[in-house]
């Protein structure tokens, strides 16, 4: 239901101009937050991670390609799952195809999941995605970046997720991690975000926020109860 008033064009313009000032303030605050994010300190990575890809085994350094910056989307897809997470699939629909643009700003974008490469390839083909997607099944990568949890952690509410320790409903979680490679070839971790921190990466949600009813999720049993994989809507 839309609860806004019906007014004249002149009254609407007055209200729109008032909101525009708030929007400009938010844009300036967002720019400042982005600047502070870029100024975060970095952590040197000394651990060797290996990933299974369609071009053979790769190191973390290999995932950069020719770029000095790497963004990893931690795609929820456990080794015993038959298909990828619906919400991560929603996010993937929003970033599929942008890697060519990012590469022209010296950024590589890769999806990583703790499942077999065979399952990744089958699901990617089903969804028609083009982005590079590799398997971390044989490495500690997911564990070290706090997006995979053991049965003991799940049973005892000791999952380290979004910078706190507590309960989590499943053994895989979504996230984004960012890495940098300097001129000497050393690798660094610069940023990670999880949970609602991923909102900024979903363009579809921001389009919904422009509409009169917004995301329209308040009455649902949980936030994304409406969501289906895009080939499953009736």
N, C-alpha and C positions, 0 to 999 in steps of 0.2 A: 504494500500500500504506500502511495506517495502522499506525504503530509504537508507539502509546501503550499503556500497561499497562491491564489490566482490574482494577479495584479496587472496594472497597465504596463506598456512597454517602458515608459519613463521610470516607473517605480522599480521595474526589473533592472534597468540600466544602473540606477543608483545602488542597488544591492550587489550587482555584479562588479561595479567599480570598487566597492568596499571590500568584497572578497578578493579582488585582484591585488590589493595592497597586502593582504595576508598571504596570498600565493607568492608574491615577490619576496616577502620576508622569509617564507619557507625555502624558496630557491637559494637565497643568500645563506641561510643556515645550512642547507644541504651542501652547498659549495664549501663552506667552512669545515663541515664534518668530513667531506671527501679529502680536503687538504690534510686534516689531522690523521686520517687513515693512511694517506701516503707517507706521512712522517713517522709512522710507527717504527720502532727499532726492528731489526731482523735477527733471525737465529740461524747460524750456520748448520747445515745438514751434513753429518758425517756418515750416516747410515746408508748402506747400499740397498736400494729398493729395485725389484725387478717386476716387470709386467709382461703378460702374454698379449701380443698384438697380432694382427693379420700379416705383419711384416716380420714376425719372429719376436723373440724376447727383446725387451727394451729396458733400459735403465730410466730413472727419473730424468736424468740429463737428456736422454734421447727424446723424451716427450716434448721438450722445448722446440725441437726442430731447429730452425734458423733464428728463432726469437730469443730474447733475453728474459721474457716474462711468460709465466705459465699460470693459467687458471684451471684448476681441477674441480669439476662438479662431481661430488660424491653421490653417485646414483644408487639408490637402495635396490639391491638385487642379491639376495642371499644365495649361498651355494645350493640350498635345498628348494629354492623357489622355482616355480615353473615359468614365471613372467616377472617383468620389472614392476616396481611400485607405481600405482596410478598417479599419485601426486608428483613423483619425479618425472613421470612421463608427461604430465602437464607442463612442468618446467622445461623439459627437453623440447616439446613442441615450440616453446618460446625462444630457445637458443639455437635450434637447428638452422644451419645456413648462415649464421653470423660469423663463423670462424674466418671466412675469407676477409671480412672487414677488419676483424681484430688483428689478423696477421699483418695488415697494412699499418697497424699501430704497434707492431713489435710484440704482439701478445698471441700465444698459442692457447687454445681452449680444448680440453680433453675431458671426457667422462670416464670415471673409474668405478668399477664394481667388484665386489668380492664374490664372484661366481665364475663359472667356466667361460672361456672365450666362445665355445660352441653355443651356449645359451645366449650370450650377448649378441652374437651374430644373427641367431634365429629371431630374437626379439627385435633387433634393429631392422631387419628385413621386413618383418611384419608391420612395423610402424613407418617404414619408409624414410628413416632418418639417414643423414649423410655425415654427421660429425664423427670424429675419431673416438673410439670407445675401447678401452683396454681392461684386462682382467688383473686384479691384485690378489687373486686367490692364493698364490703361493708366497705372499710377502706379508709383513706386519703393517703395511701402509695404512689400511683402514683402522687398525687398532691404535696406531700411533697418532692418528689424527681424529680419533674419538668418534668414529661413525659405525663401529661394529662392537658388539658386546657378547660376553660369554654367558652361558646358562647360569653360572654362579652369580654374575653381576646382575642379571635380570631377576633371579630369585630373591636376592638380598638387597635390592634397590641400591646397587652400587655402580650404576652406569654413569660414566663421566661424559656428559653431553651438555653442550652450550655453557661450558665453564662452571658447571656445578655437578655434584654427584647426587644421584637420586634414582627414581624409577624411570623406566622407559618401556613402552608396550611391546616392542619387537626387537629382534637382534640386529637390525640394520637401521641407520638413521641418515637423513640427508644433510648435506653441508657443501660448502665451497672453501677451497684452500688456494692460496696464491703463493707463488714462488718466483725467485729472481736468480738469474745466473750472471755473475759479474764478468769482467773482461778476462780474469784469470781462470774462468771456468768453475769457480766455486758456487755451490748452490745454497740458497737461503730461503727459509720460510718467513713470509712477511705478513700474512693475514689469514684468518679463517673466520667464517660465520656460519651460524646454524639457525634452525627454527625460523622465527619471524624475521631474522636477519636476511633470509633468502627472498623475502617479499619483493625487494627492489629489483630482483632479476626476472620477475614474471610480468611481462608486458600485458598479458590478457587481464590480469587482475587490475592493472592501472587503467585499462580501458573501462572495466566495470566500474571503477571508482568515479568515472566521469558521468555515468548514467544515473538517472533519478533514484533508482532503487539500489544503486551500488552493488556490492557483492551479494546482498540479500541472503545472508547466511545465519542471521541471528536466531531464527526459529528452528534451525536444523539440530539434529541430535549431536552432531559435531560439525566443526567448521566446514569441512570439505565433503560432507555427506552426499552432496549433489554430483560429485565428480565421477566420471567414468573415463577409461581410456578412450581415445577419440574414435576407435573402431568398434566401440561397444555401446554407444548411445542408440536407443531404440528409434 
